[in-house]
Amino acid sequence: MKKWSIDEGNCSISYTLSVAGGRWKWLVLYKLFKNNVMRYGEIKKSLPSITHKMLSQVLSELRDDDLIERIDYAQIPPKVEYRLNERGKSLIPILELMAEWGKENRLCKKDNEQKTNLK
């Protein structure tokens, strides 16, 4: 778990953001929620703009924060899978609310142009 600064004190929002903050963490959590179990390459393929370094870092932090499980299979070639654990699944209602908010509030360029023309 990450250390808190003195200024953050016991703020619940600061804690939540320290564990699951950032663009990539939420997207990886979403992909794991939708797909149940994924290998590293599958996650990378589903998020083409994430770098290998960033994906490795995000997976490591999510694991360190006890939100996902990494399952290592002792075989050749090596096989590793990732999935949400119960603590990670507890963030899904927040993720679904974020998705709903985005759906309701996102405006495409065409919508913006139409609203501008109406003024």
C-alpha positions as CSV (number, residue, x, y, z in Angstrom):
1,M,0.0,0.0,0.0
2,K,1.1,3.5,-0.7
3,K,2.1,5.9,2.1
4,W,-0.1,8.8,2.9
5,S,1.2,12.3,3.3
6,I,0.4,14.3,6.4
7,D,-1.9,16.6,4.5
8,E,-4.0,13.7,3.3
9,G,-4.7,12.5,6.8
10,N,-7.5,10.0,6.9
11,C,-9.3,11.2,3.8
12,S,-11.3,8.4,2.2
13,I,-11.2,9.9,-1.3
14,S,-7.4,10.4,-1.1
15,Y,-7.0,6.8,-0.1
16,T,-9.2,5.5,-2.9
17,L,-7.3,7.5,-5.5
18,S,-4.0,6.4,-4.1
19,V,-5.0,2.8,-4.7
20,A,-7.0,3.0,-7.9
21,G,-6.1,6.4,-9.3
22,G,-5.0,7.1,-12.8
23,R,-6.3,6.4,-16.2
24,W,-4.6,3.0,-16.8
25,K,-5.6,1.3,-13.5
26,W,-9.2,1.9,-14.1
27,L,-9.0,0.6,-17.7
28,V,-7.1,-2.5,-16.7
29,L,-9.7,-3.1,-13.9
30,Y,-12.4,-2.7,-16.5
31,K,-10.8,-5.2,-18.9
32,L,-10.3,-7.8,-16.2
33,F,-13.9,-7.3,-15.1
34,K,-15.3,-7.8,-18.6
35,N,-13.0,-10.7,-19.5
36,N,-12.7,-12.5,-16.1
37,V,-9.2,-13.8,-16.7
38,M,-6.6,-12.3,-19.1
39,R,-3.0,-12.9,-19.9
40,Y,-0.5,-10.0,-20.2
41,G,-0.5,-10.0,-24.0
42,E,-4.3,-10.0,-24.1
43,I,-4.4,-6.9,-21.8
44,K,-1.8,-5.2,-23.9
45,K,-3.6,-6.0,-27.1
46,S,-6.9,-4.6,-25.7
47,L,-5.1,-1.3,-24.7
48,P,-2.8,-0.6,-27.7
49,S,-1.7,2.8,-26.5
50,I,-0.3,1.7,-23.2
51,T,3.4,1.0,-23.2
52,H,4.8,-2.3,-22.0
53,K,6.6,-0.5,-19.1
54,M,3.3,1.2,-18.0
55,L,1.3,-2.0,-18.2
56,S,3.9,-3.9,-16.1
57,Q,3.9,-1.1,-13.6
58,V,0.1,-0.9,-13.4
59,L,-0.3,-4.7,-13.0
60,S,2.4,-4.7,-10.3
61,E,0.7,-1.8,-8.4
62,L,-2.8,-3.3,-8.7
63,R,-1.3,-6.6,-7.3
64,D,0.6,-4.8,-4.5
65,D,-2.7,-3.0,-3.6
66,D,-4.4,-6.3,-3.4
67,L,-6.9,-5.6,-6.2
68,I,-5.9,-8.3,-8.7
69,E,-4.4,-11.8,-8.5
70,R,-1.5,-13.0,-10.6
71,I,-1.7,-16.7,-11.4
72,D,1.7,-18.3,-12.4
73,Y,1.6,-21.7,-14.1
74,A,4.7,-23.8,-13.8
75,Q,5.0,-24.8,-17.5
76,I,7.1,-24.2,-20.5
77,P,6.5,-21.7,-22.0
78,P,5.6,-19.8,-18.8
79,K,2.0,-18.8,-18.5
80,V,0.7,-16.0,-16.3
81,E,-2.9,-14.9,-15.9
82,Y,-4.5,-11.9,-14.1
83,R,-8.0,-11.6,-12.6
84,L,-9.8,-9.4,-10.2
85,N,-9.9,-10.6,-6.6
86,E,-12.8,-9.8,-4.2
87,R,-11.3,-6.5,-3.2
88,G,-10.9,-5.5,-6.8
89,K,-14.4,-6.6,-7.6
90,S,-15.7,-4.2,-4.9
91,L,-14.6,-1.3,-7.2
92,I,-16.8,-2.4,-10.0
93,P,-19.9,-0.4,-8.9
94,I,-17.7,2.7,-8.9
95,L,-16.4,1.8,-12.4
96,E,-19.9,1.3,-13.7
97,L,-21.0,4.7,-12.3
98,M,-18.0,6.3,-14.0
99,A,-19.0,4.6,-17.3
100,E,-22.6,5.7,-17.0
101,W,-21.5,9.3,-16.2
102,G,-19.2,9.3,-19.2
103,K,-22.0,8.0,-21.4
104,E,-24.4,10.7,-20.3
105,N,-21.9,13.6,-20.3
106,R,-19.6,12.9,-23.2
107,L,-20.2,15.0,-26.2
108,C,-18.9,14.2,-29.6
109,K,-17.6,16.9,-31.8
110,K,-20.8,16.9,-33.9
111,D,-22.9,17.5,-30.7
112,N,-20.7,20.4,-29.6
113,E,-21.1,22.0,-33.0
114,Q,-24.9,21.6,-32.9
115,K,-25.1,23.2,-29.5
116,T,-22.8,26.1,-30.6
117,N,-25.0,26.7,-33.6
118,L,-28.1,26.8,-31.4
119,K,-26.8,29.7,-29.3
